[in-house]
Amino acid sequence: MSHIIQFENVGLRYGTGAETLSDITFSLAKGGFYFLTGPSGSGKTSLLKLLYLSQRPSRGLIRLFGDDMVTMPRDKLPMYRRRIGVVFQDFRLVPHLSAFDNIALPLRVSGVAEKDIDHTVREMLNWVGLGDRASARPATLSGGEQQRVAIARAVITRPDVLVADEPTGNVDPDMAARLLRLFEALNQLGTTIVVATHDLHLLNRIPGAHIMRLADGHLPDPTGTLRNPPLREPVAV
Amino acid sequence: MKLDLDKIDIPFLKAPPHEARLLPEGRMAGPMPWVIAIIMFLTILSAAAGLSLARSATGLDADLAGRVTIQIVEANPQKRAAQTAAVEKELARMTGVQSFRRVPDAEVSALLQPWFGAEALDEDLPVPTLVDATIDSTAPGAFATMRSAVVAVAPSARVEAHAQWLGPLTRLLGSLTFLAWMLVVLMGGATLSIVVLAARSALNTHRETIEVMHLLGSTDAQIAQLFQRRIALDALFGAGLGLAAALITMLLLRGRLAAVGSELLGSVGIGWAGWLFLLLMLVVSAGLATIAARTTILSALRRIL
């Protein structure tokens, strides 16, 4: 399957207000790397919510992994969510769990045996530079450390799709570069990456990535590449 | 003193350590186990009262069934003696009469002595003759047939079925039994309400955790499992505490009743089946609490995508 995510004329409205997203149409190629940009309030977070199945659209069609998510029964959605890693803008770490347990949560939700969890989580903690903070609770971690835990939690299951909302907003440039290399490595393994960001430097670091610019809830696509993205290999590191 | 409910070792209720960490200690416990303990205490006492009253009513019915007292109310001693003899002869002849016994005069005098005094009960005071009989209460019309036959040979005879004059008491016992079981049902409803409130409160307390787990792909059943296990443990603890307190109270009351020495009160009891039933209520209440918690949580989870 070439397109892992497809949006067709998607609209999102909260309550009876105006549409936050209107006529969003795009397709994301499997193994692609995408940046989602746009000014504050343009609808980036709402679009990501639709991507990680936190919301259903008010209208339009969303297909994930070839299946229609708009009409999908809600009891089937968890299996799709497990294939999507999410880095939330506000991290959403469980406050009373240690960094280790927060990162292990997706594995436990997926039913991975405890004996297989320890090694995987410790390796991931070391990778994000928090090997010595395994038992620390989020409140005792800095903003950057919390963000790294959130990223580690999102990628620990090697998801098919990784959705990240401002994933480098609270880390220093060195750590941002390091985290981006993690995303690239995941992308090399076939994960489709969608990163919402304001950071223009970040856009330049991945030359082959597509850029989706949201403006006032619309996603202009003058060249048509978002509707029909070229089938491509993962970006070169 | 802080009770650590997770240290109560019940294998099927024991959460794996990582699941126990998802719901921090103490947050779920709150007042629920204590409220359930109080309700369970009252429920067990009501149920015990219901069982005991039902047993007493049944026992009374069994005791009174077919028992009849015949009074020969005749002032003339010769006529009284003649009618008594005729009644005894008639009773002996009737097939529906299982047994009869003329109450000895000394026994009748002993019954009357507290009211009239020993001196008043002399030869001049006409005292009715009493005959106790037991008839086959299952035979239709047995009492009416027997009364007609007795009155025919002894016009001064008054025939009274014990069930007739103790009827109001048995009906009262029946009403009290019904009331006791109604209280059990109402308190069961109160327990379920407490569990529902506790489950909702727990969901609110852990809303962030639930949302995160939900977005990471947890199923509703996985999330409900976390809560229902803790609620079951809380309910079991509360119900156990309430049951223990109620049983101690009942044993104390039993001692007091025995000390009264009354024949009627002395018959109050629930039997071994009753005790077993009360113990079973512990398991049933914990089971119902778990089901109520699961239903509440699943219903709340269904409101989020």
Boltz contact constraints between the chains, C-beta under 6 A:
constraints:
  - contact:
      token1: [A, 78]
      token2: [B, 217]
      max_distance: 6.0
  - contact:
      token1: [A, 78]
      token2: [B, 219]
      max_distance: 6.0
  - contact:
      token1: [A, 81]
      token2: [B, 217]
      max_distance: 6.0
  - contact:
      token1: [A, 82]
      token2: [B, 217]
      max_distance: 6.0
  - contact:
      token1: [A, 92]
      token2: [B, 212]
      max_distance: 6.0
  - contact:
      token1: [A, 94]
      token2: [B, 209]
      max_distance: 6.0
  - contact:
      token1: [A, 94]
      token2: [B, 212]
      max_distance: 6.0
  - contact:
      token1: [A, 96]
      token2: [B, 24]
      max_distance: 6.0
  - contact:
      token1: [A, 105]
      token2: [B, 216]
      max_distance: 6.0
  - contact:
      token1: [A, 106]
      token2: [B, 216]
      max_distance: 6.0
  - contact:
      token1: [A, 109]
      token2: [B, 216]
      max_distance: 6.0
  - contact:
      token1: [A, 109]
      token2: [B, 217]
      max_distance: 6.0
  - contact:
      token1: [A, 109]
      token2: [B, 218]
      max_distance: 6.0
